[in-house]
Amino acid sequence: MNILLEDKRNINSRRPLWGKTLGVDGCRGGWLAAWLGVDGPGICLYENIRACWTDHAHSPLILIDIPIGLSDSGARTCDRLARRLLGRGRSASVFAPPCRAALAAADYRDALARNRAVTERGISIQVWNISPKIREVDEFLAAMPGAAGIMRESHPELCFQALAGGHAMRFSKKTVAGQRERRAVLARLIPGLHDDWSRLRAALPAGRAAADDLLDALVLAVSAARGVDVLKRLPASPQYDIRGRCMEIVYPAWSGEECQA
């Protein structure tokens, strides 16, 4: 199995497979990208989203676990629908993203005040902690608008539920049981994953990417590899923010669900 997990500055002679769909998850060390190659899944850790795009600009579809369209008038419909679909057990994994004005805040208190002034809602400390990554993608898409139709917001828990036939995961992905059940879902779709998991896991640099990041990137890669034609979107009718970005969450439809590109 071909495993590629290196910083962008070290991979010039071993580039990822071009033209493949991609799954991308934010992690402590940057962005963990995963794709499905002829020899199995490939993975690469990028320090920033622009470097990831540079290597995968010819990809037909990139699913990323980060808010893209940002509301300036309250909660996003896609988040509300995603929580409803996941149910009580996993709904807390869907964070309400900040408004764009809050991304420029100097600290959490400032962000909280800005978000309340615009949306009449607060933001959690968890959301504040990922705000730099939300801002990074927002600024990247402003500079590279052509990427917006290729890089689309998804959510790993929705993808796992879809690939498990509509059954939400029972346990947190931070636990041994949660990682085991997610690996079982992926193993049905990635041949040889049970045998190769330890090699993938060992390739992750300590403190920069963890097992749950790898699981999330892989499920997004598997979902993207199924193609845009099998995607279902929340909400079904597109909603856009003031910059024209679609406020949606996409995931692969499971058996019996209607697909929406």
N, C-alpha and C positions, 0 to 999 in steps of 0.2 A: 504494500500500500504506500502511495506517495503522500508523505506528510510534509507540509511546508509551513513552518512557524518561525518567522524571523522578523526583525524590524525592517521597515521599508528600506532603510539605507543599506541593508546587508543582502538584498535579494536581487540585485541587478542581473546576476547571471542565472537566476532560477525564478523566472517570472511565473505567476499563477496562470492557469489555463485561460486563454482568451475566449470570449464569446459565450461563456457559461453564465447561467443564472447564479445569483449570489445571495447569501444570508449574512446580515451584519448585526452584531450586538455590541453595544457600548460596554466597556470594561474599565478597570482601574488603569490599565496601561494604554488605553486608547480605544481602538475598534477591532474586534475580532471578526474576521471574515471567513466564511466557509462556503465551499462549493463541492459539487459532485463530479469527480473526474472519472475517466475510464478505469483507473486503477484504485478507485475509492475516493473518499472525501479528502479535499485539501483544505488547509487552514493557514491563515496568515494574520499576524498582528500588525496593525498599522497605528502609527502615532497620531494621525489625523485623518479626517474623512476625505480630504482632498487627495491624499496619497492613495487611499483606497480607490477612489474614482479614477485616478490616473491609470491604475493597473486594470481596471474593469470597465472602462468607459464604453466598450463595445458590448457589454452584457445587455441582453434584451430585457432583463428584469432583476432588480435588486430590492429585496425586502429588508427593511431596517427597523429595529425596535427603538424608535425615537419619535416623539411628536413632530409632525411636519407643519400642517396647517394649524395656526394658532388663533383662537377666538378672542375678540375684543368686546364681547357682549355676553359673557356668562359661560356656562359649561358647554363643552362640545357634545353634540348629539352622539358622535361615534363612541365616546367614552361611556356614556350612559347605556348605550345599546350593548357594548362589549361586556359591561358589568352584568347586565341582565342575562346575557347569553351564557356567561361563565357560571352564574349562580353564586350562592352565598360563600361557598368554600374558596373560590379563586377570584372573586370579584375585587378583592382588595389589591390585587396585583395591577389593576388598571389605575394609574395615577391621573389626576386632573392636571394638565400642563398649565404653566403660567401664561398670562397674556404677554404679548411681545414687549410691552413697556417694562414689565418686571424683569426681563432678561438683562436689562442694563443696570439693574440695582447694584449698589455697592455691598450690601449684606442682606441677610435674611429679613431683618426688620424692615428695611427699605423695600425689598421685594414684596413683602406682605402688604405694606401700605399701598404700593403702586397697584398691586393686583386687586385689592379691595376698591380702590378708587375707580378702576376701569370696569371691573366685572361684579363688584359687590360680593366677592368671594375671596377667601384666604387661599393660601397654598401650604402644603405640608413641607416639613423640613426635608423629607425624601425628595420631593420635587425640586426644592432649592438645590440640593446636592447634585442633581443631574442637569441643572440649568446651564452650566457651561457647555455640555454636549448638545443641548437643545439649541443654544445660541450658535454653536459651531456649525451645525447643519443648516440652521436658518440663514446664516451669513454665506455659507457655501452655495446654497440654492439661489441666493440673490445674485451671486457672482456667476453662477453656472445654471441659468434657468432651464436649459435643455435637459438637465438631469432630473427635473421634477417628474416627468412622465415615466422615467425608468426606475428611479429610487422612490419606493412607495412605503408608507408606514404600515407596519404589521405589528402583531403582538404574539410572542411565543406561546403563551398559555392558550390563546384561541387556536393557534396552529396545532398544538398538541391535542387539544380537545377534538378538533376536526379530524386529525389523522387517527385518532382513537375511536372514530365512528360516532362522534358526538358526546363522548363521555369525558367530563372534566377530570383532570388529575386530582387524586385524593390527598396527596401530601405536598408540602412545600418543597420547592426545588432545592432548598438549602439543606435538606435532610437526606440521609442515606436512602430512606424509603422513597422519597420523592425523586431522587436521581435514578434509582433503580427502575421505577415505573416509567419514567421518561425514556430511559435507555431501551426499555422493552418495546416502546412504541416505535422508536427510531430503528431498532434492529429488524423490525418487520419490513422496513423500507430501504435500509442500507445493508446490502449483503456483507457479511463478515464483520459487522460492527462489534459483536460480542468479543471476537478474537482480537480486534485491533483497538478497542477502547483504551486499554492501558497505554498503548503507544501514543495515541492522541493526547491522553491526559498527561503523560510524562513530558510531552513537548511544550506544554504551557509553562511560561516562565513564572516562578513563584512570586506572588504579590502583584502580578500584572494582569493575569487572567485566571479564572477559577473554573471548576468543573461545571457549575451552573451556566457560566458564560458560554462554554463549549456546547452544552446542550441547547441553549437558546439559538446560537448561531447555526447549529446543524439543523434544527427544526425549521428555521427560516429558509435555509438552503434547500431542504427537501420540499418545502412548500413552494418555493420559487421555481424549482425544477419541474414542477407539475405544469407550469405555464400560466400565462395570464388568463387564458380561456376558462380555467377552473376556479378563478378567484371569486369570492363573494365579498361584497363591500358593505361596511357599516358607516353611514346609512346607505340604503339602496340608491337614493337620489343624491347626486353630488352636492356638497356644500363647500363654499370657498371662503377663505379669509380675505382681508383687505389687500393682500398682495397677490391674490389669485391662486393661492395654494389650496389644494383639496384637503378638507378636514375629514379624513376617512381613516378607517383601519381595515385592512384587507387580510383575508385568510383563505385557505383552500376549502371549498365546499365539500361536505361529506355526502355519502350516499343519501339521496332523497332531497337534498337541498338544491335550489336553483342557483346556477352559476351566474355571476355578473362580472364582466371585465371592467 
